[in-house]
Amino acid sequence: MRRQFLNARSPLRLLEKGLHGGLGRGNLGLVLAGHGVGKTPFLVGVALDDLLRGERVLHVTLDQTVGHLRAYYDTVFDELAAHAHLDDTARVHADVDRLRSIR
């Protein structure tokens, strides 16, 4: 299955529709919620959506280690790739790693 198909089926397309195309260049979105609500899974999903479209992502963490977040990205990517029968998983994963920066 191709990356474009995954992006077309992403739940984020609904969010973009509600925001009339998304935030747009130069805008900043902020996600605020209590502990354990799901901010990290949501933001990793948003980031992977952009990464699979070839966009660069900077993920800044305040309370989790970089290693923990990298492992979380890897787990979510692996599950997504297996579920979607993604073509050339190793190459796509390398692209995701190259485009993503965690600080």
Beta strands, then each sheet from edge to edge (+ up, - down):
strand 1: 57-59
strand 2: 100-102
sheet 1: 1+ 2+
end
